[in-house]
């Protein structure tokens, strides 16, 4: 009986430990500099940027057209990044993502997080 209690306690701690460690972190997270779409289009490849604006259309698969007051840029947003949030062209959002470039040289943002404002 003693072995079974110890086994259950050890198993419970092993399952809970990763979630507890993540929940307890209160330090800074990797975010990019707040900038406009126009500035993001000339930002260094692989740099992180934070943009505020709207998704104005769905292009294909995980690709959308994002717009702010300075212009438009394609963004790649995996379904899981939406986190169940409903977003329409009228919904103001903040995205944090990595600047990337297609083979033809066109820049886009690979979105890592999306927040409805």
C-alpha positions in Angstrom: 0.0 0.0 0.0 2.9 2.4 0.9 4.4 1.8 -2.6 1.1 2.6 -4.3 0.7 5.9 -2.5 4.3 6.9 -3.3 3.8 5.9 -7.0 0.6 7.9 -7.3 2.2 11.0 -5.6 5.2 10.8 -7.9 3.1 10.4 -11.0 0.9 13.3 -10.0 3.9 15.6 -9.5 5.4 14.5 -12.8 2.3 15.4 -14.6 1.7 18.7 -12.8 5.3 20.0 -12.7 5.6 21.3 -16.3 2.3 23.3 -16.0 3.3 24.7 -12.7 6.7 25.9 -14.0 5.2 27.7 -16.9 2.4 29.3 -14.8 4.9 30.7 -12.4 7.1 32.6 -14.9 6.5 36.4 -14.6 9.4 37.8 -16.5 9.5 39.4 -20.0 8.5 37.5 -23.1 10.0 37.8 -26.6 8.2 40.6 -28.3 9.2 42.6 -31.2 9.5 46.4 -31.5 6.1 48.2 -32.0 6.1 49.4 -35.6 4.0 50.0 -38.7 3.4 47.7 -41.6 5.5 50.1 -43.7 8.5 49.8 -41.3 8.0 46.0 -41.1 8.4 45.7 -44.8 12.0 46.9 -44.5 12.8 45.3 -41.2 15.6 42.7 -41.0 14.6 39.2 -41.9 14.1 37.0 -38.7 13.5 40.1 -36.6 10.4 40.2 -34.4 7.8 42.9 -34.8 4.6 44.0 -33.1 1.8 45.4 -35.3 -1.6 46.8 -34.6 -4.3 46.8 -37.2 -6.9 44.6 -38.8 -7.0 41.4 -40.9 -8.9 42.5 -44.0 -9.1 39.3 -46.0 -8.3 35.6 -46.1 -5.9 34.8 -49.0 -5.5 31.0 -48.7 -4.8 28.3 -46.1 -3.1 30.2 -43.1 -2.4 33.4 -45.1 -4.2 36.6 -44.6 -3.9 40.3 -45.6 -3.1 42.6 -42.6 -3.6 46.4 -42.7 -2.7 49.3 -40.6 -2.7 53.0 -41.4 0.6 52.8 -43.2 -0.2 49.9 -45.6 -0.8 46.2 -46.0 1.3 43.0 -45.6 0.7 39.3 -45.9 0.7 37.4 -42.6 0.8 33.7 -41.9 -1.4 32.8 -38.9 -1.8 29.1 -37.9 -5.3 28.2 -36.7 -3.9 27.5 -33.2 -2.6 31.1 -32.9 -6.2 32.4 -33.1 -6.9 30.6 -29.9 -10.6 30.4 -30.5 -10.9 34.2 -30.9 -13.3 35.4 -33.5 -11.7 38.1 -35.7 -13.4 40.0 -38.5 -12.2 42.9 -40.7 -13.6 45.3 -38.1 -11.8 43.7 -35.1 -8.6 45.6 -34.0 -5.8 43.2 -33.2 -2.2 43.2 -32.1 0.1 40.6 -33.6 3.6 39.6 -32.7 5.6 37.8 -35.4 8.8 37.2 -37.3 9.6 38.9 -40.5 10.2 36.4 -43.2 10.7 36.5 -47.0 9.3 34.3 -49.8 11.5 33.0 -52.6 10.5 35.9 -54.8 11.6 38.4 -52.1 8.1 39.4 -50.9 8.1 39.9 -47.1 5.4 38.6 -44.8 5.0 38.2 -41.1 4.9 34.7 -39.5 2.5 35.4 -36.6 3.4 33.8 -33.2 0.7 35.5 -31.1 -2.5 37.4 -31.8 -4.4 39.5 -29.3 -7.8 41.1 -29.8 -7.7 44.7 -28.6 
